[in-house]
Amino acid sequence: MSRGVPSRVDERGRIWPDAAALEDAVLAGAATADPGYFRRLLAGDS
């Protein structure tokens, strides 16, 4: 599951993420752990 965080860019080009959405994205755990990404990364696609 991808967790996009809404952000805004100020006049100097700095990115400011929504603090509450960022906290939720970082601290909320996934419903299940999927090791598939790391398995494919280390062992390659087969």
C-alpha positions, 0 to 999 in steps of 0.5 A, spaced: 500 500 500 502 506 498 501 512 502 502 519 499 502 525 503 499 531 501 504 537 500 504 544 498 510 548 495 512 555 497 514 561 493 522 558 494 520 551 492 520 548 499 516 542 500 511 542 506 508 536 507 501 536 511 504 534 518 498 530 520 498 526 514 505 525 514 505 522 521 499 517 519 503 515 513 510 514 518 506 511 524 501 507 521 503 500 520 501 495 514 495 490 515 500 485 513 508 485 512 509 483 505 517 481 504 516 480 496 519 487 494 525 485 498 525 478 496 525 480 489 530 485 490 535 480 493 534 474 489 532 477 483 525 476 479 524 468 477 
